[in-house]
Amino acid sequence: MELKICHLYPDVLNLYGDGGNIICMKKRLEWRGIKADITNLKIGESNSLADFDLFFMGGGQDFEQEVLLDDLHRGKDKNIISAIEDGKTFLTVCGGYQMLGHYYENQAGVRCEFLGAIDFYTKSKPGRLTGNYSFRCYPISGGSTVFGFENHSGRSYLGLDVSPLGKVINGFGNNGEDKTEGVRYKNVFGTYSHGPVLPKNPELCDFILKTALEQKYGKCQLLPLDDDAEHRAHAAVARKMMY
Ligand code: GLN
């Protein structure tokens, strides 16, 4: 078995080491004897995206998100929307997650029109939502408790029929108001969790990998791994949040 993974905009959306999520997914596949074929797709590079099984987009500053707009609207937007509607698996973090919504409005009231692939919008407000945080994924997204780090001025508000990825336990999440964190739409996982989020949250990583493998090959089981180090890292952040 093999997963073809597309890392979208690794050149500009890689805040707080979000690219480490690609390394984590690759290793957790290879440790199980599953090939991981990674393709980087940078600004100006085009691809139909049809051959990929899993996509990753990391976070970026407002400026970097604005830089991407032209490139997005030169065709990647349509290909990303098609991939989402075809049930391809996406992990998108912070700025990369925000770009799937209708728009990002900065504090000057200027709107960056994004993909509109999922019914939500983001508005930047004074005061960044920053710090270690935790949330519990809803059962449809595996039900695991995730510890991560968030740093965003954008507040995302989900449409009535759009499911969050999880419910905030500690911290801010989508907007610091409604206790929602991230988004789950078809096989898209969106989160504000930087870090990278996956190495210290192996259950979430495996759930995302299983989603992509089952979309491609049908029902499958992932062999268990020795996650002692991962669970110790997970517990270390949990302890940090208690004090
Ligand atoms: N620029 C966006 C915001 O501030 C996203 C930030 C990020 O990706 N960490 O909300």
Residues whose N, C-alpha, C, O or C-beta is under 5 A from the ligand:
A	BS01	LIG	L15 G59 G60 Q61 D62 V93 C94 G95 N151 H152 S153 G154
